[in-house]
Amino acid sequence: MPKFRKKPVIIEAFKYGFDPRPDWFDDKVSSNDITTHIGQDREETQDYYCEIKTLEGVMIGKCGDYIIQGVNGEVHPCKPDIFEKTYEPAE
């Protein structure tokens, strides 16, 4: 069976709830493609999440997940362990 390698692609991403939110994320919030939720107790990270509208439906990005903007401007969450196995820093 033929084997394939994923093409190297540079994406933008940030760790939700830890890193500053980039403009492209805030633009998606303004256009209602992303809804953010912050609970009453800011110390409780399970109450801090976002709902992201994607072609596959609404996906949840929790505090500590990476939020990725792909090569075509699509946005989706990624769990930290998968992100670290898949991506490395780029110049």
N, C-alpha and C positions, 0 to 999 in steps of 0.2 A: 504494500500500500504506500502511495506517495506521502512524503512528510513535508510540512510547510513550517516556515518561521514567520513570526509576526514582524511586519516592517517596523523599523524604528520610527516612532512618531513622538513629537514633542507636544505635550499638553500643559495646561495650566491647572493647578489644584491648590487647595488650602485645607487645613485641618479645622473642621467646623467646631466652633466654640473655643478654639485656642488661637488660631491665626487671625489677623485682620481680614475682614471681608473685602474681596476685590470688587472693582466697579462692575464687572460683568455679572457677578452674583446679585449685587444691589439692583442692577438694571432688570434682572429677571424677577426680583421681588416687586419692583415698581410695575412691571407688566402683568403681575399676578400669575406668572409661571412658577413661582416659588412662594410658598407661604411659610413664614417662620413662627415658631411657638416657643414662648418662654414662660415657664411656670411661675407660681407665686414665690417659691423659694429658689433664688438664683444659685444656691449651693447644690441643689438637686439636679444633676446633669441629665437624668432620665426625662425631666420635664423640658429640656432644651433640645428641640429638633426642628427639622424643616420638611415640608412636603414639596417634592419636585415633580412637576408635570413632565412626563417623557412620552415618547412614542409608544412605549410598552405599558403606559399607565402611570399612576402616581407612585413615586418611590419615596421612602422615608430616609432622610439623612440624620443620624443621631449625633449627639455631642461626641467628638473624637473621630468620627468618620471623615474621610477625605471627600471633598466635593470637587469633581473634575469637570472642566470644560474641554470637550473634545475638539477635534480638528474642524468640524463643521458647526461649532458653536453650541452643540448639544451639551446639556448639563446632567450629571447623575452622581449619586453617592457611591462610595467604595469603602468597604471595611478596611481598617488599617493593615491587617495581616495580608490581605490580597494586594493592597496598594504597594506594600513594601516588597512583595515578591515580584511584582509586575513592573514597577517604575523605579528609576534612579534619577538623581539630580542631573540636570542638563544645563549647559552654559547658555 
